[in-house]
Amino acid sequence: GHADFSINGGRHQPGCDYKPAIKLLGKHNKKTIPNQCSHLRVLDNFQSSISTCQYTSYACFSYEGFKAGLCNDTPFTNRMGYHAVKPPYQLNYFLDTTSKAPFCEA
């Protein structure tokens, strides 16, 4: 099996405010700055998954379904990060995080 984890829908990550960086680096970097922050957040998430965060994720058919609460009762949950368990077959897991370290959802 294979587990795919989608954090915050795989989109812009909370807390990745790029406006100060644009002032520092210039407007020509405007499109890459928010993507870099969001992309690199996975390193922080993995580090905090080792001992700080549970990062409970829910198997669901889509992020929209997850946000609508349609998968809250699924028996298929997993911990994202260091303590993730390999599922018996491919599952897509969804979870949200916060904007500040250690980024665990409140």
PDB file as gemmi writes it, atoms N, CA and C in Angstrom:
CRYST1    1.000    1.000    1.000  90.00  90.00  90.00 P 1                      
ATOM      1  N   GLY A   1       0.806  -1.184   0.000  1.00  0.00           N  
ATOM      2  CA  GLY A   1       0.000   0.000   0.000  1.00  0.00           C  
ATOM      3  C   GLY A   1       0.853   1.254   0.000  1.00  0.00           C  
ATOM      4  N   HIS A   2       0.235   2.345  -0.282  1.00  0.00           N  
ATOM      5  CA  HIS A   2       0.910   3.633  -0.365  1.00  0.00           C  
ATOM      6  C   HIS A   2       0.017   4.685   0.273  1.00  0.00           C  
ATOM      7  N   ALA A   3       0.603   5.547   1.092  1.00  0.00           N  
ATOM      8  CA  ALA A   3      -0.151   6.622   1.738  1.00  0.00           C  
ATOM      9  C   ALA A   3       0.255   7.963   1.154  1.00  0.00           C  
ATOM     10  N   ASP A   4      -0.713   8.704   0.647  1.00  0.00           N  
ATOM     11  CA  ASP A   4      -0.493  10.076   0.186  1.00  0.00           C  
ATOM     12  C   ASP A   4      -1.140  11.009   1.200  1.00  0.00           C  
ATOM     13  N   PHE A   5      -0.346  11.932   1.733  1.00  0.00           N  
ATOM     14  CA  PHE A   5      -0.843  12.886   2.713  1.00  0.00           C  
ATOM     15  C   PHE A   5      -0.963  14.259   2.064  1.00  0.00           C  
ATOM     16  N   SER A   6      -2.135  14.852   2.181  1.00  0.00           N  
ATOM     17  CA  SER A   6      -2.377  16.189   1.645  1.00  0.00           C  
ATOM     18  C   SER A   6      -2.584  17.137   2.821  1.00  0.00           C  
ATOM     19  N   ILE A   7      -1.615  18.022   3.034  1.00  0.00           N  
ATOM     20  CA  ILE A   7      -1.661  18.967   4.144  1.00  0.00           C  
ATOM     21  C   ILE A   7      -2.318  20.256   3.666  1.00  0.00           C  
ATOM     22  N   ASN A   8      -3.390  20.647   4.340  1.00  0.00           N  
ATOM     23  CA  ASN A   8      -4.118  21.868   3.971  1.00  0.00           C  
ATOM     24  C   ASN A   8      -4.507  21.863   2.496  1.00  0.00           C  
ATOM     25  N   GLY A   9      -4.855  20.720   1.995  1.00  0.00           N  
ATOM     26  CA  GLY A   9      -5.266  20.605   0.599  1.00  0.00           C  
ATOM     27  C   GLY A   9      -4.128  20.683  -0.398  1.00  0.00           C  
ATOM     28  N   GLY A  10      -2.886  20.650   0.096  1.00  0.00           N  
ATOM     29  CA  GLY A  10      -1.734  20.718  -0.801  1.00  0.00           C  
ATOM     30  C   GLY A  10      -1.545  22.092  -1.411  1.00  0.00           C  
ATOM     31  N   ARG A  11      -2.159  23.071  -0.814  1.00  0.00           N  
ATOM     32  CA  ARG A  11      -2.093  24.436  -1.347  1.00  0.00           C  
ATOM     33  C   ARG A  11      -1.221  25.297  -0.442  1.00  0.00           C  
ATOM     34  N   HIS A  12      -1.418  26.587  -0.519  1.00  0.00           N  
ATOM     35  CA  HIS A  12      -0.684  27.541   0.317  1.00  0.00           C  
ATOM     36  C   HIS A  12      -0.783  27.129   1.783  1.00  0.00           C  
ATOM     37  N   GLN A  13       0.344  27.054   2.452  1.00  0.00           N  
ATOM     38  CA  GLN A  13       0.365  26.635   3.844  1.00  0.00           C  
ATOM     39  C   GLN A  13       0.177  27.835   4.768  1.00  0.00           C  
ATOM     40  N   PRO A  14      -0.640  27.686   5.806  1.00  0.00           N  
ATOM     41  CA  PRO A  14      -0.866  28.782   6.745  1.00  0.00           C  
ATOM     42  C   PRO A  14       0.456  29.263   7.345  1.00  0.00           C  
ATOM     43  N   GLY A  15       0.591  30.570   7.463  1.00  0.00           N  
ATOM     44  CA  GLY A  15       1.801  31.145   8.039  1.00  0.00           C  
ATOM     45  C   GLY A  15       2.880  31.459   7.027  1.00  0.00           C  
ATOM     46  N   CYS A  16       2.666  31.102   5.784  1.00  0.00           N  
ATOM     47  CA  CYS A  16       3.647  31.411   4.736  1.00  0.00           C  
ATOM     48  C   CYS A  16       3.332  32.792   4.166  1.00  0.00           C  
ATOM     49  N   ASP A  17       3.633  33.805   4.934  1.00  0.00           N  
ATOM     50  CA  ASP A  17       3.424  35.186   4.508  1.00  0.00           C  
ATOM     51  C   ASP A  17       4.653  35.629   3.734  1.00  0.00           C  
ATOM     52  N   TYR A  18       4.466  35.920   2.493  1.00  0.00           N  
ATOM     53  CA  TYR A  18       5.597  36.239   1.629  1.00  0.00           C  
ATOM     54  C   TYR A  18       5.800  37.729   1.392  1.00  0.00           C  
ATOM     55  N   LYS A  19       4.946  38.584   1.906  1.00  0.00           N  
ATOM     56  CA  LYS A  19       5.083  40.019   1.646  1.00  0.00           C  
ATOM     57  C   LYS A  19       6.403  40.597   2.161  1.00  0.00           C  
ATOM     58  N   PRO A  20       6.862  40.253   3.383  1.00  0.00           N  
ATOM     59  CA  PRO A  20       8.163  40.771   3.814  1.00  0.00           C  
ATOM     60  C   PRO A  20       9.315  40.279   2.927  1.00  0.00           C  
ATOM     61  N   ALA A  21       9.215  39.059   2.440  1.00  0.00           N  
ATOM     62  CA  ALA A  21      10.275  38.522   1.577  1.00  0.00           C  
ATOM     63  C   ALA A  21      10.303  39.235   0.234  1.00  0.00           C  
ATOM     64  N   ILE A  22       9.145  39.610  -0.280  1.00  0.00           N  
ATOM     65  CA  ILE A  22       9.100  40.325  -1.560  1.00  0.00           C  
ATOM     66  C   ILE A  22       9.787  41.681  -1.422  1.00  0.00           C  
ATOM     67  N   LYS A  23       9.550  42.340  -0.296  1.00  0.00           N  
ATOM     68  CA  LYS A  23      10.221  43.624  -0.070  1.00  0.00           C  
ATOM     69  C   LYS A  23      11.733  43.439  -0.041  1.00  0.00           C  
ATOM     70  N   LEU A  24      12.179  42.357   0.555  1.00  0.00           N  
ATOM     71  CA  LEU A  24      13.608  42.097   0.675  1.00  0.00           C  
ATOM     72  C   LEU A  24      14.219  41.638  -0.643  1.00  0.00           C  
ATOM     73  N   LEU A  25      13.552  40.736  -1.346  1.00  0.00           N  
ATOM     74  CA  LEU A  25      14.133  40.108  -2.535  1.00  0.00           C  
ATOM     75  C   LEU A  25      13.690  40.732  -3.854  1.00  0.00           C  
ATOM     76  N   GLY A  26      12.659  41.530  -3.831  1.00  0.00           N  
ATOM     77  CA  GLY A  26      12.200  42.166  -5.058  1.00  0.00           C  
ATOM     78  C   GLY A  26      10.999  41.465  -5.658  1.00  0.00           C  
ATOM     79  N   LYS A  27      10.260  42.191  -6.465  1.00  0.00           N  
ATOM     80  CA  LYS A  27       9.019  41.672  -7.042  1.00  0.00           C  
ATOM     81  C   LYS A  27       9.236  40.577  -8.068  1.00  0.00           C  
ATOM     82  N   HIS A  28      10.437  40.457  -8.644  1.00  0.00           N  
ATOM     83  CA  HIS A  28      10.657  39.419  -9.655  1.00  0.00           C  
ATOM     84  C   HIS A  28      10.593  38.016  -9.053  1.00  0.00           C  
ATOM     85  N   ASN A  29      10.690  37.899  -7.733  1.00  0.00           N  
ATOM     86  CA  ASN A  29      10.603  36.603  -7.056  1.00  0.00           C  
ATOM     87  C   ASN A  29       9.210  36.337  -6.495  1.00  0.00           C  
ATOM     88  N   LYS A  30       8.252  37.183  -6.816  1.00  0.00           N  
ATOM     89  CA  LYS A  30       6.928  37.126  -6.195  1.00  0.00           C  
ATOM     90  C   LYS A  30       6.253  35.761  -6.318  1.00  0.00           C  
ATOM     91  N   LYS A  31       6.368  35.096  -7.454  1.00  0.00           N  
ATOM     92  CA  LYS A  31       5.665  33.820  -7.641  1.00  0.00           C  
ATOM     93  C   LYS A  31       6.376  32.658  -6.965  1.00  0.00           C  
ATOM     94  N   THR A  32       7.676  32.705  -6.812  1.00  0.00           N  
ATOM     95  CA  THR A  32       8.396  31.569  -6.240  1.00  0.00           C  
ATOM     96  C   THR A  32       8.465  31.611  -4.725  1.00  0.00           C  
ATOM     97  N   ILE A  33       8.385  32.783  -4.117  1.00  0.00           N  
ATOM     98  CA  ILE A  33       8.533  32.890  -2.664  1.00  0.00           C  
ATOM     99  C   ILE A  33       7.452  32.125  -1.905  1.00  0.00           C  
ATOM    100  N   PRO A  34       6.142  32.322  -2.177  1.00  0.00           N  
ATOM    101  CA  PRO A  34       5.151  31.564  -1.409  1.00  0.00           C  
ATOM    102  C   PRO A  34       5.237  30.066  -1.669  1.00  0.00           C  
ATOM    103  N   ASN A  35       5.585  29.674  -2.868  1.00  0.00           N  
ATOM    104  CA  ASN A  35       5.714  28.248  -3.169  1.00  0.00           C  
ATOM    105  C   ASN A  35       6.855  27.627  -2.383  1.00  0.00           C  
ATOM    106  N   GLN A  36       7.959  28.339  -2.231  1.00  0.00           N  
ATOM    107  CA  GLN A  36       9.094  27.807  -1.481  1.00  0.00           C  
ATOM    108  C   GLN A  36       8.728  27.599  -0.022  1.00  0.00           C  
ATOM    109  N   CYS A  37       8.092  28.568   0.586  1.00  0.00           N  
ATOM    110  CA  CYS A  37       7.694  28.442   1.985  1.00  0.00           C  
ATOM    111  C   CYS A  37       6.764  27.250   2.167  1.00  0.00           C  
ATOM    112  N   SER A  38       5.739  27.167   1.345  1.00  0.00           N  
ATOM    113  CA  SER A  38       4.779  26.066   1.457  1.00  0.00           C  
ATOM    114  C   SER A  38       5.443  24.724   1.193  1.00  0.00           C  
ATOM    115  N   HIS A  39       6.317  24.682   0.208  1.00  0.00           N  
ATOM    116  CA  HIS A  39       6.991  23.431  -0.140  1.00  0.00           C  
ATOM    117  C   HIS A  39       7.941  22.983   0.971  1.00  0.00           C  
ATOM    118  N   LEU A  40       8.653  23.911   1.562  1.00  0.00           N  
ATOM    119  CA  LEU A  40       9.626  23.561   2.597  1.00  0.00           C  
ATOM    120  C   LEU A  40       8.989  23.307   3.959  1.00  0.00           C  
ATOM    121  N   ARG A  41       7.726  23.663   4.133  1.00  0.00           N  
ATOM    122  CA  ARG A  41       7.047  23.442   5.409  1.00  0.00           C  
ATOM    123  C   ARG A  41       7.024  21.962   5.779  1.00  0.00           C  
ATOM    124  N   VAL A  42       7.085  21.090   4.794  1.00  0.00           N  
ATOM    125  CA  VAL A  42       7.066  19.651   5.064  1.00  0.00           C  
ATOM    126  C   VAL A  42       8.218  19.247   5.984  1.00  0.00           C  
ATOM    127  N   LEU A  43       9.339  19.931   5.898  1.00  0.00           N  
ATOM    128  CA  LEU A  43      10.470  19.622   6.779  1.00  0.00           C  
ATOM    129  C   LEU A  43      10.119  19.921   8.229  1.00  0.00           C  
ATOM    130  N   ASP A  44       9.472  21.056   8.469  1.00  0.00           N  
ATOM    131  CA  ASP A  44       9.031  21.399   9.825  1.00  0.00           C  
ATOM    132  C   ASP A  44       7.986  20.407  10.320  1.00  0.00           C  
ATOM    133  N   ASN A  45       7.055  20.045   9.434  1.00  0.00           N  
ATOM    134  CA  ASN A  45       6.008  19.097   9.822  1.00  0.00           C  
ATOM    135  C   ASN A  45       6.600  17.748  10.193  1.00  0.00           C  
ATOM    136  N   PHE A  46       7.542  17.269   9.404  1.00  0.00           N  
ATOM    137  CA  PHE A  46       8.131  15.967   9.715  1.00  0.00           C  
ATOM    138  C   PHE A  46       8.886  16.025  11.038  1.00  0.00           C  
ATOM    139  N   GLN A  47       9.654  17.074  11.246  1.00  0.00           N  
ATOM    140  CA  GLN A  47      10.416  17.198  12.486  1.00  0.00           C  
ATOM    141  C   GLN A  47       9.484  17.204  13.695  1.00  0.00           C  
ATOM    142  N   SER A  48       8.399  17.957  13.635  1.00  0.00           N  
ATOM    143  CA  SER A  48       7.488  18.011  14.777  1.00  0.00           C  
ATOM    144  C   SER A  48       6.672  16.729  14.922  1.00  0.00           C  
ATOM    145  N   SER A  49       6.591  15.919  13.873  1.00  0.00           N  
ATOM    146  CA  SER A  49       5.856  14.648  13.973  1.00  0.00           C  
ATOM    147  C   SER A  49       6.604  13.623  14.817  1.00  0.00           C  
ATOM    148  N   ILE A  50       7.887  13.800  15.001  1.00  0.00           N  
ATOM    149  CA  ILE A  50       8.690  12.817  15.735  1.00  0.00           C  
ATOM    150  C   ILE A  50       8.269  12.748  17.195  1.00  0.00           C  
ATOM    151  N   SER A  51       8.078  13.895  17.847  1.00  0.00           N  
ATOM    152  CA  SER A  51       7.744  13.842  19.266  1.00  0.00           C  
ATOM    153  C   SER A  51       6.660  14.821  19.708  1.00  0.00           C  
ATOM    154  N   THR A  52       6.357  15.832  18.908  1.00  0.00           N  
ATOM    155  CA  THR A  52       5.450  16.887  19.355  1.00  0.00           C  
ATOM    156  C   THR A  52       4.020  16.713  18.862  1.00  0.00           C  
ATOM    157  N   CYS A  53       3.851  16.386  17.603  1.00  0.00           N  
ATOM    158  CA  CYS A  53       2.526  16.393  16.977  1.00  0.00           C  
ATOM    159  C   CYS A  53       2.035  14.996  16.616  1.00  0.00           C  
ATOM    160  N   GLN A  54       0.755  14.764  16.806  1.00  0.00           N  
ATOM    161  CA  GLN A  54       0.132  13.504  16.394  1.00  0.00           C  
ATOM    162  C   GLN A  54      -0.157  13.493  14.899  1.00  0.00           C  
ATOM    163  N   TYR A  55      -0.539  14.638  14.344  1.00  0.00           N  
ATOM    164  CA  TYR A  55      -0.875  14.776  12.925  1.00  0.00           C  
ATOM    165  C   TYR A  55      -1.822  13.675  12.445  1.00  0.00           C  
ATOM    166  N   THR A  56      -2.957  13.545  13.103  1.00  0.00           N  
ATOM    167  CA  THR A  56      -3.949  12.561  12.684  1.00  0.00           C  
ATOM    168  C   THR A  56      -4.557  12.997  11.355  1.00  0.00           C  
ATOM    169  N   SER A  57      -4.521  12.104  10.398  1.00  0.00           N  
ATOM    170  CA  SER A  57      -5.070  12.387   9.068  1.00  0.00           C  
ATOM    171  C   SER A  57      -6.183  11.386   8.774  1.00  0.00           C  
ATOM    172  N   TYR A  58      -7.061  11.780   7.862  1.00  0.00           N  
ATOM    173  CA  TYR A  58      -8.253  10.992   7.562  1.00  0.00           C  
ATOM    174  C   TYR A  58      -8.287  10.599   6.097  1.00  0.00           C  
ATOM    175  N   ALA A  59      -8.501   9.311   5.834  1.00  0.00           N  
ATOM    176  CA  ALA A  59      -8.665   8.861   4.451  1.00  0.00           C  
ATOM    177  C   ALA A  59      -9.969   9.440   3.925  1.00  0.00           C  
ATOM    178  N   CYS A  60      -9.891  10.013   2.729  1.00  0.00           N  
ATOM    179  CA  CYS A  60     -11.078  10.633   2.148  1.00  0.00           C  
ATOM    180  C   CYS A  60     -10.922  10.680   0.635  1.00  0.00           C  
ATOM    181  N   PHE A  61     -12.015  10.917  -0.060  1.00  0.00           N  
ATOM    182  CA  PHE A  61     -11.995  10.957  -1.525  1.00  0.00           C  
ATOM    183  C   PHE A  61     -11.489  12.290  -2.059  1.00  0.00           C  
ATOM    184  N   SER A  62     -11.543  13.363  -1.235  1.00  0.00           N  
ATOM    185  CA  SER A  62     -11.051  14.669  -1.671  1.00  0.00           C  
ATOM    186  C   SER A  62     -10.858  15.570  -0.457  1.00  0.00           C  
ATOM    187  N   TYR A  63     -10.109  16.645  -0.651  1.00  0.00           N  
ATOM    188  CA  TYR A  63      -9.936  17.628   0.420  1.00  0.00           C  
ATOM    189  C   TYR A  63     -11.262  18.319   0.724  1.00  0.00           C  
ATOM    190  N   GLU A  64     -12.039  18.578  -0.311  1.00  0.00           N  
ATOM    191  CA  GLU A  64     -13.340  19.206  -0.112  1.00  0.00           C  
ATOM    192  C   GLU A  64     -14.251  18.316   0.736  1.00  0.00           C  
ATOM    193  N   GLY A  65     -14.222  17.007   0.483  1.00  0.00           N  
ATOM    194  CA  GLY A  65     -14.992  16.073   1.294  1.00  0.00           C  
ATOM    195  C   GLY A  65     -14.511  16.046   2.736  1.00  0.00           C  
ATOM    196  N   PHE A  66     -13.201  16.102   2.912  1.00  0.00           N  
ATOM    197  CA  PHE A  66     -12.609  16.158   4.249  1.00  0.00           C  
ATOM    198  C   PHE A  66     -13.077  17.414   4.983  1.00  0.00           C  
ATOM    199  N   LYS A  67     -12.994  18.576   4.316  1.00  0.00           N  
ATOM    200  CA  LYS A  67     -13.388  19.838   4.943  1.00  0.00           C  
ATOM    201  C   LYS A  67     -14.878  19.866   5.269  1.00  0.00           C  
ATOM    202  N   ALA A  68     -15.685  19.176   4.469  1.00  0.00           N  
ATOM    203  CA  ALA A  68     -17.131  19.128   4.702  1.00  0.00           C  
ATOM    204  C   ALA A  68     -17.493  18.149   5.820  1.00  0.00           C  
ATOM    205  N   GLY A  69     -16.502  17.435   6.351  1.00  0.00           N  
ATOM    206  CA  GLY A  69     -16.752  16.493   7.437  1.00  0.00           C  
ATOM    207  C   GLY A  69     -17.284  15.152   6.986  1.00  0.00           C  
ATOM    208  N   LEU A  70     -17.200  14.860   5.698  1.00  0.00           N  
ATOM    209  CA  LEU A  70     -17.755  13.614   5.171  1.00  0.00           C  
ATOM    210  C   LEU A  70     -16.905  12.392   5.497  1.00  0.00           C  
ATOM    211  N   CYS A  71     -15.704  12.601   6.003  1.00  0.00           N  
ATOM    212  CA  CYS A  71     -14.808  11.470   6.269  1.00  0.00           C  
ATOM    213  C   CYS A  71     -14.368  11.411   7.727  1.00  0.00           C  
ATOM    214  N   ASN A  72     -15.029  12.170   8.598  1.00  0.00           N  
ATOM    215  CA  ASN A  72     -14.643  12.194  10.008  1.00  0.00           C  
ATOM    216  C   ASN A  72     -14.836  10.854  10.699  1.00  0.00           C  
ATOM    217  N   ASP A  73     -15.767  10.047  10.221  1.00  0.00           N  
ATOM    218  CA  ASP A  73     -16.062   8.762  10.854  1.00  0.00           C  
ATOM    219  C   ASP A  73     -15.347   7.596  10.193  1.00  0.00           C  
ATOM    220  N   THR A  74     -14.412   7.889   9.301  1.00  0.00           N  
ATOM    221  CA  THR A  74     -13.714   6.808   8.614  1.00  0.00           C  
ATOM    222  C   THR A  74     -12.884   5.983   9.596  1.00  0.00           C  
ATOM    223  N   PRO A  75     -12.871   4.672   9.422  1.00  0.00           N  
ATOM    224  CA  PRO A  75     -11.988   3.856  10.252  1.00  0.00           C  
ATOM    225  C   PRO A  75     -10.536   3.945   9.778  1.00  0.00           C  
ATOM    226  N   PHE A  76     -10.333   4.599   8.638  1.00  0.00           N  
ATOM    227  CA  PHE A  76      -8.996   4.688   8.055  1.00  0.00           C  
ATOM    228  C   PHE A  76      -8.354   6.026   8.401  1.00  0.00           C  
ATOM    229  N   THR A  77      -7.678   6.052   9.539  1.00  0.00           N  
ATOM    230  CA  THR A  77      -6.893   7.217   9.922  1.00  0.00           C  
ATOM    231  C   THR A  77      -5.428   6.803   9.947  1.00  0.00           C  
ATOM    232  N   ASN A  78      -4.561   7.786   9.903  1.00  0.00           N  
ATOM    233  CA  ASN A  78      -3.128   7.516   9.921  1.00  0.00           C  
ATOM    234  C   ASN A  78      -2.446   8.729  10.521  1.00  0.00           C  
ATOM    235  N   ARG A  79      -1.276   8.520  11.055  1.00  0.00           N  
ATOM    236  CA  ARG A  79      -0.471   9.627  11.553  1.00  0.00           C  
ATOM    237  C   ARG A  79       0.512  10.016  10.466  1.00  0.00           C  
ATOM    238  N   MET A  80       0.475  11.264  10.063  1.00  0.00           N  
ATOM    239  CA  MET A  80       1.409  11.725   9.052  1.00  0.00           C  
ATOM    240  C   MET A  80       2.787  11.916   9.682  1.00  0.00           C  
ATOM    241  N   GLY A  81       3.814  11.601   8.936  1.00  0.00           N  
ATOM    242  CA  GLY A  81       5.176  11.860   9.391  1.00  0.00           C  
ATOM    243  C   GLY A  81       5.881  10.615   9.869  1.00  0.00           C  
ATOM    244  N   TYR A  82       6.702  10.797  10.881  1.00  0.00           N  
ATOM    245  CA  TYR A  82       7.576   9.740  11.377  1.00  0.00           C  
ATOM    246  C   TYR A  82       6.804   8.486  11.794  1.00  0.00           C  
ATOM    247  N   HIS A  83       5.642   8.658  12.377  1.00  0.00           N  
ATOM    248  CA  HIS A  83       4.875   7.524  12.909  1.00  0.00           C  
ATOM    249  C   HIS A  83       3.795   7.016  11.953  1.00  0.00           C  
ATOM    250  N   ALA A  84       3.882   7.382  10.690  1.00  0.00           N  
ATOM    251  CA  ALA A  84       2.901   6.907   9.705  1.00  0.00           C  
ATOM    252  C   ALA A  84       2.989   5.393   9.564  1.00  0.00           C  
ATOM    253  N   VAL A  85       1.854   4.785   9.292  1.00  0.00           N  
ATOM    254  CA  VAL A  85       1.767   3.342   9.100  1.00  0.00           C  
ATOM    255  C   VAL A  85       1.410   3.074   7.641  1.00  0.00           C  
ATOM    256  N   LYS A  86       2.076   2.116   7.048  1.00  0.00           N  
ATOM    257  CA  LYS A  86       1.795   1.757   5.658  1.00  0.00           C  
ATOM    258  C   LYS A  86       0.413   1.104   5.577  1.00  0.00           C  
ATOM    259  N   PRO A  87      -0.496   1.669   4.783  1.00  0.00           N  
ATOM    260  CA  PRO A  87      -1.836   1.085   4.668  1.00  0.00           C  
ATOM    261  C   PRO A  87      -1.809  -0.177   3.799  1.00  0.00           C  
ATOM    262  N   PRO A  88      -2.874  -0.986   3.874  1.00  0.00           N  
ATOM    263  CA  PRO A  88      -2.906  -2.223   3.087  1.00  0.00           C  
ATOM    264  C   PRO A  88      -3.001  -1.971   1.584  1.00  0.00           C  
ATOM    265  N   TYR A  89      -3.487  -0.810   1.195  1.00  0.00           N  
ATOM    266  CA  TYR A  89      -3.583  -0.421  -0.216  1.00  0.00           C  
ATOM    267  C   TYR A  89      -3.503   1.104  -0.267  1.00  0.00           C  
ATOM    268  N   GLN A  90      -3.416   1.672  -1.453  1.00  0.00           N  
ATOM    269  CA  GLN A  90      -3.241   3.117  -1.572  1.00  0.00           C  
ATOM    270  C   GLN A  90      -4.428   3.873  -1.000  1.00  0.00           C  
ATOM    271  N   LEU A  91      -4.112   4.831  -0.129  1.00  0.00           N  
ATOM    272  CA  LEU A  91      -5.130   5.704   0.451  1.00  0.00           C  
ATOM    273  C   LEU A  91      -4.637   7.146   0.415  1.00  0.00           C  
ATOM    274  N   ASN A  92      -5.569   8.052   0.217  1.00  0.00           N  
ATOM    275  CA  ASN A  92      -5.273   9.480   0.262  1.00  0.00           C  
ATOM    276  C   ASN A  92      -5.759  10.016   1.599  1.00  0.00           C  
ATOM    277  N   TYR A  93      -4.842  10.606   2.349  1.00  0.00           N  
ATOM    278  CA  TYR A  93      -5.140  11.130   3.677  1.00  0.00           C  
ATOM    279  C   TYR A  93      -5.101  12.653   3.652  1.00  0.00           C  
ATOM    280  N   PHE A  94      -5.970  13.260   4.460  1.00  0.00           N  
ATOM    281  CA  PHE A  94      -6.063  14.713   4.516  1.00  0.00           C  
ATOM    282  C   PHE A  94      -6.004  15.183   5.961  1.00  0.00           C  
ATOM    283  N   LEU A  95      -5.377  16.336   6.161  1.00  0.00           N  
ATOM    284  CA  LEU A  95      -5.316  16.969   7.466  1.00  0.00           C  
ATOM    285  C   LEU A  95      -5.024  18.450   7.288  1.00  0.00           C  
ATOM    286  N   ASP A  96      -5.330  19.216   8.314  1.00  0.00           N  
ATOM    287  CA  ASP A  96      -5.009  20.640   8.332  1.00  0.00           C  
ATOM    288  C   ASP A  96      -3.990  20.892   9.429  1.00  0.00           C  
ATOM    289  N   THR A  97      -3.210  21.941   9.252  1.00  0.00           N  
ATOM    290  CA  THR A  97      -2.234  22.347  10.254  1.00  0.00           C  
ATOM    291  C   THR A  97      -2.452  23.821  10.579  1.00  0.00           C  
ATOM    292  N   THR A  98      -1.718  24.304  11.558  1.00  0.00           N  
ATOM    293  CA  THR A  98      -1.822  25.703  11.965  1.00  0.00           C  
ATOM    294  C   THR A  98      -0.723  26.528  11.309  1.00  0.00           C  
ATOM    295  N   SER A  99      -0.724  27.812  11.580  1.00  0.00           N  
ATOM    296  CA  SER A  99       0.234  28.718  10.947  1.00  0.00           C  
ATOM    297  C   SER A  99       1.527  28.895  11.735  1.00  0.00           C  
ATOM    298  N   LYS A 100       1.580  28.378  12.958  1.00  0.00           N  
ATOM    299  CA  LYS A 100       2.771  28.578  13.792  1.00  0.00           C  
ATOM    300  C   LYS A 100       3.324  27.250  14.284  1.00  0.00           C  
ATOM    301  N   ALA A 101       4.646  27.213  14.431  1.00  0.00           N  
ATOM    302  CA  ALA A 101       5.320  26.009  14.927  1.00  0.00           C  
ATOM    303  C   ALA A 101       4.738  25.637  16.279  1.00  0.00           C  
ATOM    304  N   PRO A 102       4.532  24.369  16.533  1.00  0.00           N  
ATOM    305  CA  PRO A 102       4.953  23.212  15.736  1.00  0.00           C  
ATOM    306  C   PRO A 102       3.947  22.791  14.667  1.00  0.00           C  
ATOM    307  N   PHE A 103       2.952  23.610  14.368  1.00  0.00           N  
ATOM    308  CA  PHE A 103       2.009  23.429  13.255  1.00  0.00           C  
ATOM    309  C   PHE A 103       0.951  22.355  13.471  1.00  0.00           C  
ATOM    310  N   CYS A 104       0.842  21.804  14.685  1.00  0.00           N  
ATOM    311  CA  CYS A 104      -0.221  20.832  14.969  1.00  0.00           C  
ATOM    312  C   CYS A 104      -1.575  21.528  14.894  1.00  0.00           C  
ATOM    313  N   GLU A 105      -2.546  20.838  14.353  1.00  0.00           N  
ATOM    314  CA  GLU A 105      -3.902  21.390  14.306  1.00  0.00           C  
ATOM    315  C   GLU A 105      -4.460  21.441  15.723  1.00  0.00           C  
ATOM    316  N   ALA A 106      -5.034  22.566  16.060  1.00  0.00           N  
ATOM    317  CA  ALA A 106      -5.596  22.751  17.407  1.00  0.00           C  
ATOM    318  C   ALA A 106      -6.887  21.986  17.569  1.00  0.00           C  
TER     319      ALA A 106                                                      
END                                                                             
